[in-house]
Amino acid sequence: MSTANLAILGAMLLVGVASALGLYKAGGKSQKADTAEQDVKDAQSQVAQQQEMEQRGAEAPQTVDEFLNALDKGRG
């Protein structure tokens, strides 16, 4: 092989390695973004569950008489 061919081959290999490294890094960032997005969805779900629990607690009978009345009506 001539020197020119070796130089071209070396440049092509260098570009290939640089491209592969760039794609690898971009894939890692994409995966981190997906993980962060899932974390946000999980947090929103937990907040919604907490709000539902608080709402049920607010609607629950607060005294023994209210509780007994609710049982009599079949809500308990």
Secondary structure in CASP SS format (residue, H / E / C, confidence):
PFRMAT SS
TARGET T0000
AUTHOR 0000-0000-0000
METHOD secondary structure of the structure
MODEL  1
M C 1.00
S C 1.00
T H 1.00
A H 1.00
N H 1.00
L H 1.00
A H 1.00
I H 1.00
L H 1.00
G H 1.00
A H 1.00
M H 1.00
L H 1.00
L H 1.00
V H 1.00
G H 1.00
V H 1.00
A H 1.00
S H 1.00
A H 1.00
L H 1.00
G H 1.00
L H 1.00
Y H 1.00
K H 1.00
A H 1.00
G H 1.00
G H 1.00
K H 1.00
S H 1.00
Q H 1.00
K H 1.00
A H 1.00
D H 1.00
T H 1.00
A H 1.00
E H 1.00
Q H 1.00
D H 1.00
V H 1.00
K H 1.00
D H 1.00
A H 1.00
Q H 1.00
S H 1.00
Q H 1.00
V H 1.00
A H 1.00
Q H 1.00
Q H 1.00
Q H 1.00
E H 1.00
M H 1.00
E H 1.00
Q H 1.00
R H 1.00
G H 1.00
A H 1.00
E H 1.00
A C 1.00
P C 1.00
Q C 1.00
T C 1.00
V H 1.00
D H 1.00
E H 1.00
F H 1.00
L H 1.00
N H 1.00
A H 1.00
L H 1.00
D H 1.00
K H 1.00
G C 1.00
R C 1.00
G C 1.00
END
